[in-house]
Amino acid sequence: MRCKIAVLEEAFTGHFTDHHGFLLAKMLARVDALDADIAELDTAIDQMVAPFASAVERIDEIPGLGPVAAAVVIAEIGLEMSRFPTAGHLASWAGLAPGVKESAGKKLGRGTTSHGNRYLARVLGEAAVSVGRTDTFLGERYRRIARRRGKKKAIVAVARSILVIIWHLLSNPEARYTDLGSDFYNKRIDPERRKRTHVHQLEALGYKVTVEPAA
């Protein structure tokens, strides 16, 4: 609205009374008070996470996450990953592990585990949506899944991927996040899939196929 101040002044001229000014001052005072509270909370959070600055910094390198989200993750799961033997155990604890519901031999559908840490799931879900707009490996993963299975499943899948990455980073203090790139699927997975397709087609025609990389 900064670029429209002159237009706003013209529109309010003759229509903005002392009563409006009184109410607006109260609203601005409320905003200032909230900003002060937020700044105070940010300072307190910075002091609390100071001992974990290295872990926060490394988690912050994951696309979609920021310092605040990284602090939330550490607050919920801690730094000691030995209590989660594998990344899958952590994902299950967080409620982000795929599950199959079955009754009387009939599968009722796939979803996430019914229980989990809702605070952690929320921040990872927000990170998944955010990373879906980036030109990164996780962003491309989100878009590929969303096209095939919908945005909700993409959010859960990418949130789980982010949590798996976090587990590896916290399990190895020397590890750093490295983005595989948004073209990873095209360079690595799609060629392999095309190779298998061509091999199956030739085998269907009665040929025995042996594939060797070119020199």
Phi, psi and omega per residue, in radians:
M1 nan -0.163 -3.087
R2 -1.014 -0.672 -3.093
C3 -1.316 -0.103 -3.108
K4 -1.974 0.305 -3.082
I5 -1.028 -0.782 -3.127
A6 -1.063 -0.718 3.132
V7 -1.163 -0.701 3.124
L8 -1.141 -0.728 3.122
E9 -1.070 -0.706 3.114
E10 -1.128 -0.707 -3.110
A11 -1.198 -0.594 -3.098
F12 -1.466 -0.326 -3.085
T13 -0.995 2.149 -3.137
G14 1.473 -0.084 -3.108
H15 -2.121 -0.171 -3.077
F16 -1.765 1.910 -3.066
T17 -1.706 3.038 3.072
D18 -1.062 -0.581 3.114
H19 -1.086 -0.763 3.098
H20 -1.092 -0.718 3.130
G21 -1.089 -0.701 3.117
F22 -1.070 -0.826 -3.135
L23 -1.135 -0.731 -3.133
L24 -1.120 -0.684 3.110
A25 -1.084 -0.700 3.100
K26 -1.103 -0.737 3.138
M27 -1.118 -0.760 -3.139
L28 -1.153 -0.631 3.090
A29 -1.115 -0.680 3.109
R30 -1.124 -0.723 3.111
V31 -1.104 -0.763 3.132
D32 -1.081 -0.693 3.137
A33 -1.139 -0.722 3.111
L34 -1.141 -0.708 3.102
D35 -1.071 -0.691 3.122
A36 -1.147 -0.711 3.112
D37 -1.113 -0.737 3.140
I38 -1.104 -0.748 3.122
A39 -1.090 -0.697 3.125
E40 -1.140 -0.718 3.109
L41 -1.151 -0.708 3.111
D42 -1.050 -0.704 3.119
T43 -1.111 -0.750 3.132
A44 -1.124 -0.711 3.131
I45 -1.126 -0.748 3.129
D46 -1.027 -0.686 3.135
Q47 -1.182 -0.667 -3.111
M48 -1.235 -0.633 -3.082
V49 -1.573 -0.046 -3.118
A50 -0.935 -0.737 3.119
P51 -1.136 -0.297 -3.100
F52 -1.948 0.427 -3.029
A53 -1.007 -0.680 -3.110
S54 -1.125 -0.771 -3.140
A55 -1.160 -0.717 3.115
V56 -1.067 -0.746 -3.125
E57 -1.087 -0.749 -3.104
R58 -1.239 -0.664 3.103
I59 -1.206 -0.602 3.135
D60 -1.091 -0.366 -3.137
E61 -1.268 -0.298 3.112
I62 -1.253 2.219 3.132
P63 -1.001 2.461 3.127
G64 1.662 -0.361 3.125
L65 -1.799 2.723 3.067
G66 -2.332 -3.121 -3.127
P67 -1.003 -0.706 -3.135
V68 -1.167 -0.808 3.124
A69 -1.087 -0.693 3.116
A70 -1.090 -0.690 3.108
A71 -1.146 -0.667 3.105
V72 -1.111 -0.761 3.136
V73 -1.029 -0.833 -3.130
I74 -1.125 -0.674 3.125
A75 -1.085 -0.570 -3.075
E76 -1.533 -0.632 -3.046
I77 -1.951 -0.225 -3.122
G78 1.323 -2.980 -3.135
L79 -1.871 -0.340 -3.074
E80 -1.501 1.834 -3.093
M81 -1.581 0.012 -3.133
S82 -1.145 -0.396 3.121
R83 -1.339 -0.165 3.027
F84 -2.025 1.701 -3.044
P85 -0.942 -0.588 3.128
T86 -2.403 2.926 3.071
A87 -1.091 -0.543 3.114
G88 -1.119 -0.633 3.097
H89 -1.117 -0.714 3.107
L90 -1.138 -0.746 3.129
A91 -1.084 -0.691 3.110
S92 -1.145 -0.762 3.117
W93 -1.065 -0.634 -3.122
A94 -1.390 -0.149 -3.124
G95 1.455 0.416 -3.105
L96 -2.027 0.251 3.105
A97 -1.553 2.365 3.095
P98 -1.045 2.516 3.116
G99 -2.439 2.715 3.090
V100 -2.122 2.118 3.103
K101 -1.612 2.334 -3.069
E102 -2.443 2.410 3.118
S103 -2.424 2.171 -3.139
A104 0.958 0.668 3.107
G105 1.399 0.017 -3.106
K106 -1.867 2.178 3.125
K107 -1.311 2.296 -3.096
L108 -1.739 -0.030 3.098
G109 2.213 2.881 -3.135
R110 -1.808 2.626 3.103
G111 -2.944 -2.792 3.087
T112 -1.663 2.947 3.073
T113 -1.107 2.608 -2.987
S114 -1.275 -0.402 -3.110
H115 -2.008 2.746 3.121
G116 2.973 -3.135 3.134
N117 -1.536 1.866 -3.025
R118 -1.212 -0.509 3.114
Y119 -1.189 -0.772 3.119
L120 -1.167 -0.757 -3.141
A121 -1.068 -0.650 -3.116
R122 -1.155 -0.830 -3.091
V123 -1.203 -0.600 3.098
L124 -1.253 -0.609 3.077
G125 -1.121 -0.742 3.102
E126 -1.118 -0.665 3.107
A127 -1.134 -0.680 3.141
A128 -1.110 -0.747 3.112
V129 -1.116 -0.728 -3.140
S130 -1.136 -0.768 -3.094
V131 -1.232 -0.380 3.113
G132 -1.104 -0.275 3.131
R133 -1.738 0.142 -3.094
T134 -1.837 2.758 3.100
D135 -1.605 1.175 -3.091
T136 -2.332 3.048 3.088
F137 -1.055 -0.837 -3.138
L138 -1.133 -0.621 3.091
G139 -1.107 -0.751 3.117
E140 -1.200 -0.624 3.080
R141 -1.073 -0.775 3.110
Y142 -1.028 -0.828 -3.081
R143 -1.167 -0.681 3.140
R144 -1.126 -0.769 -3.137
I145 -1.212 -0.693 -3.138
A146 -1.076 -0.660 3.136
R147 -1.154 -0.655 -3.057
R148 -1.535 -0.657 -2.944
R149 -2.229 -0.024 3.101
G150 1.769 2.806 -3.044
K151 -1.209 -0.625 -3.100
K152 -1.092 -0.782 3.130
K153 -1.203 -0.567 3.111
A154 -1.149 -0.700 3.129
I155 -1.069 -0.822 -3.122
V156 -1.120 -0.774 -3.095
A157 -1.120 -0.776 -3.110
V158 -1.274 -0.632 3.058
A159 -1.034 -0.718 3.096
R160 -1.130 -0.733 3.124
S161 -1.053 -0.727 3.123
I162 -1.094 -0.737 -3.131
L163 -1.146 -0.654 3.088
V164 -1.092 -0.742 3.103
I165 -1.067 -0.766 3.138
I166 -1.057 -0.730 3.122
W167 -1.016 -0.786 -3.138
H168 -1.150 -0.691 3.137
L169 -1.138 -0.719 -3.119
L170 -1.365 -0.428 3.111
S171 -1.293 -0.477 -3.140
N172 -2.215 1.746 -3.091
P173 -1.015 -0.313 -3.134
E174 -1.559 -0.194 -3.057
A175 -1.294 2.544 3.066
R176 -2.266 2.619 -3.130
Y177 -1.303 2.350 3.064
T178 -2.242 2.127 -3.126
D179 -1.322 2.303 -3.135
L180 -1.357 -0.268 3.122
G181 1.669 2.583 -3.113
S182 -1.204 -0.280 -3.135
D183 -1.652 0.191 -3.100
F184 -1.017 -0.799 -3.102
Y185 -1.087 -0.746 -3.115
N186 -1.167 -0.634 -3.085
K187 -1.424 -0.571 -2.995
R188 -1.945 -0.819 -3.004
I189 -1.511 -0.827 -3.096
D190 -1.072 -0.769 3.079
P191 -1.039 -0.697 3.113
E192 -1.121 -0.688 3.129
R193 -1.161 -0.720 3.121
R194 -1.144 -0.655 3.115
K195 -1.081 -0.801 3.128
R196 -1.087 -0.661 3.134
T197 -1.099 -0.797 -3.130
H198 -1.147 -0.683 3.115
V199 -1.096 -0.786 3.129
H200 -1.085 -0.665 3.140
Q201 -1.149 -0.727 3.125
L202 -1.191 -0.685 3.111
E203 -1.132 -0.596 3.111
A204 -1.159 -0.418 3.106
L205 -1.544 0.016 3.075
G206 1.735 0.143 3.137
Y207 -1.616 2.590 2.985
K208 -1.729 2.094 -2.954
V209 -1.878 2.293 2.992
T210 -2.154 2.130 -3.084
V211 -1.835 2.241 3.095
E212 -2.256 2.442 3.114
P213 -1.158 2.563 3.113
A214 -1.175 2.591 -3.115
A215 -1.173 nan nan
